[in-house]
């Protein structure tokens, strides 16, 4: 059927016209919905990318001071101790905390040795033979005890840490837990770390608080993404607000 005949049938046959219009509306709606979903998906993807950028920028501001126990954000004048955030100006006095204990260690043991009596064995043997000799040796034998136990007092360190006053309350920073001698390398290294941490905390406490700084969501990378997200949102909202236009056949 050529175009002229289709047009004539469309104009003069109601059922055919309804069928063609329905087909056009279905195809147009499908294309419209596909484009709308695409725009919404793009906005969602951009929003997720924005969150990742914010997280990355935020993490970049924090630098470790001591493992994961203490991290510092100099941009915002913040310190995080054991997972809790404080301001530099909240840092108070610090002091070294150690737990030294004495314990008693015992070595050696008690040895008991039985020595049969030769005289008893001879006497028993003369009277009752071999069995008498054995019985006489046991009966008149003696036990000899030897005590080789020795005790000594050992001094150990079971904890090294730093106490810092934050908001008027003590906060403990653990450096070493366990048991080690006072002459050990572990103990001496823990003391050095404690001294370094106290010195660093004192330095941060004396650092002036920043007067102003950009929030993470004000950083240029985030601002640029916000503009793109707004445009994408406006684009699909406009599609939804405007009435759908269906093409007329044979025009």
C-alpha positions in Angstrom: 0.0 0.0 0.0 1.6 3.3 -1.1 1.5 6.5 0.9 -1.5 8.0 -0.9 -3.6 5.0 -0.2 -2.5 4.8 3.4 -3.4 8.5 3.9 -6.8 8.0 2.3 -7.5 5.0 4.5 -6.3 6.8 7.6 -8.6 9.8 6.9 -11.6 7.7 6.0 -11.4 4.6 8.1 -11.9 5.2 11.8 -10.6 1.8 13.0 -7.5 2.0 10.9 -6.8 5.6 12.1 -7.2 4.5 15.8 -4.9 1.6 15.2 -2.2 3.8 13.6 -2.5 6.4 16.3 -2.2 3.8 19.0 1.0 2.4 17.4 2.5 5.9 17.1 1.7 6.7 20.7 3.2 3.4 21.9 6.4 4.0 20.0 6.6 7.6 21.0 6.0 6.8 24.7 8.7 4.1 24.6 11.2 6.5 23.2 10.2 9.2 25.7 10.5 6.8 28.7 13.8 5.6 27.5 15.2 9.1 27.2 13.7 10.1 30.6 15.3 7.1 32.4 18.6 7.8 30.7 18.6 11.4 32.0 17.6 10.2 35.5 20.3 7.5 35.6 22.9 10.1 34.5 21.9 12.4 37.3 22.1 9.5 39.8 25.5 8.5 38.5 26.7 12.1 38.8 25.4 12.3 42.4 27.2 9.1 43.3 30.4 10.4 41.7 30.0 13.7 43.7 29.8 11.7 47.0 33.0 9.8 46.1 34.8 13.1 45.3 33.7 14.6 48.6 34.8 11.5 50.5 38.2 11.5 48.7 38.7 15.2 49.4 37.7 14.8 53.1 40.0 11.9 53.6 42.9 13.8 52.0 42.6 16.4 54.7 43.4 13.9 57.4 47.0 12.8 58.0 48.1 10.2 60.5 50.0 11.4 63.6 50.3 8.0 65.3 48.9 5.0 63.4 45.1 5.1 63.3 44.8 6.2 66.9 45.6 9.9 66.1 44.9 11.6 62.8 45.1 15.4 62.2 43.1 17.7 59.9 45.2 20.9 59.8 42.9 22.5 57.2 40.0 22.6 59.7 42.1 22.6 62.9 40.8 19.2 64.0 42.4 16.1 65.6 40.8 12.7 65.8 41.8 10.5 68.8 40.5 7.0 69.1 37.7 7.8 66.6 36.5 11.0 68.2 37.0 14.5 66.7 38.3 17.4 68.7 39.5 20.9 67.9 43.2 21.9 68.4 42.1 24.4 71.0 40.5 21.5 73.0 43.9 19.9 73.6 45.0 20.1 77.2 47.8 18.8 79.3 49.4 15.4 78.6 51.3 12.9 80.8 53.0 9.6 80.4 51.2 6.5 81.8 53.0 3.3 82.6 52.0 0.2 84.5 54.9 -1.5 86.2 54.4 -4.7 88.1 56.6 -7.2 90.0 56.1 -11.0 89.7 57.8 -14.0 91.3 59.2 -16.6 89.1 60.1 -20.1 90.4 62.5 -22.4 88.6 63.9 -25.9 89.5 62.0 -28.7 91.3 62.1 -31.0 94.3 63.8 -34.4 93.6 63.2 -37.4 95.8 65.4 -40.5 95.4 65.1 -43.8 97.4 68.2 -45.6 98.5 67.8 -49.2 99.6 69.6 -50.3 102.8 72.6 -52.7 102.1 72.6 -53.9 105.7 68.9 -54.7 105.6 69.3 -56.6 102.4 72.2 -58.7 103.9 70.2 -59.4 107.0 67.1 -60.3 105.2 69.0 -62.5 102.7 70.7 -64.4 105.4 67.4 -65.3 107.0 65.0 -65.6 104.0 67.1 -65.8 100.9 66.6 -63.6 97.8 63.1 -62.5 98.7 64.3 -61.6 102.2 67.2 -59.6 100.8 64.8 -57.5 98.7 62.4 -57.0 101.5 65.1 -56.1 103.9 66.6 -53.5 101.5 63.3 -51.8 101.1 62.3 -52.0 104.7 65.4 -50.4 106.0 66.1 -48.1 103.0 65.9 -44.3 103.1 64.5 -41.5 100.9 66.8 -38.7 99.9 65.2 -35.4 98.9 66.9 -32.6 97.0 65.3 -29.2 96.5 66.7 -27.3 93.5 63.9 -24.7 93.4 64.9 -21.0 93.1 62.7 -17.9 93.2 63.4 -14.5 91.6 61.5 -11.3 91.4 60.9 -10.0 87.8 59.8 -6.4 87.0 57.7 -6.0 83.9 55.9 -3.2 82.1 52.4 -4.2 81.0 51.2 -0.8 79.6 52.6 2.4 78.1 50.4 5.2 77.0 49.7 8.9 76.9 46.9 10.6 78.7 45.7 13.9 77.2 43.0 16.2 78.7 40.2 16.9 76.1 37.2 19.0 77.1 38.4 18.6 80.6 38.3 14.8 80.5 41.2 12.4 80.2 41.6 10.5 77.0 44.1 7.6 76.8 46.2 6.8 73.8 47.5 3.3 74.0 51.1 2.6 72.8 52.0 -0.7 74.3 50.0 -3.5 76.0 51.4 -6.8 77.0 54.4 -7.7 79.1 58.0 -6.8 78.6 61.1 -6.1 80.7 62.3 -2.7 81.6 65.5 -3.3 79.8 63.8 -4.5 76.6 63.9 -2.7 73.3 60.1 -2.8 73.2 59.8 -0.8 76.4 62.4 1.8 75.4 60.8 2.3 72.0 57.3 2.7 73.6 58.7 5.4 75.9 60.2 7.3 72.9 56.9 7.1 71.0 55.1 8.5 74.1 57.4 11.4 74.3 57.1 12.2 70.6 53.2 12.1 70.8 53.2 14.4 73.8 55.5 16.8 72.0 53.3 16.7 68.9 50.1 17.3 70.9 51.7 20.3 72.6 52.6 21.7 69.2 49.0 21.3 67.9 47.6 22.9 71.0 49.7 25.9 70.3 48.6 26.1 66.7 46.2 28.9 65.9 42.7 27.8 64.8 42.1 28.5 61.0 39.9 31.6 60.7 38.3 30.4 57.5 38.5 27.5 55.0 36.5 26.0 52.2 34.0 23.3 53.2 34.5 20.1 51.2 31.3 20.8 49.2 32.7 24.2 48.3 35.8 22.8 46.6 36.0 23.5 42.8 35.7 19.9 41.8 32.4 19.5 43.8 31.0 22.9 42.6 31.6 21.9 39.0 29.8 18.6 39.5 26.9 20.4 41.3 26.3 22.5 38.2 26.2 19.5 35.9 23.8 17.7 38.2 21.5 20.7 38.4 21.4 20.9 34.6 20.7 17.2 34.3 17.9 17.5 36.8 16.3 20.4 35.1 16.4 18.6 31.8 14.4 15.6 32.9 12.0 17.7 35.0 11.3 19.8 32.0 10.5 16.6 30.0 8.0 15.5 32.7 6.3 18.9 33.0 5.8 19.5 29.3 3.0 17.7 27.5 4.0 14.9 25.2 3.8 15.6 21.5 2.9 12.8 19.2 3.7 13.1 15.5 0.8 13.0 13.0 1.1 10.4 10.3 1.2 11.1 6.6 2.0 14.8 7.1 
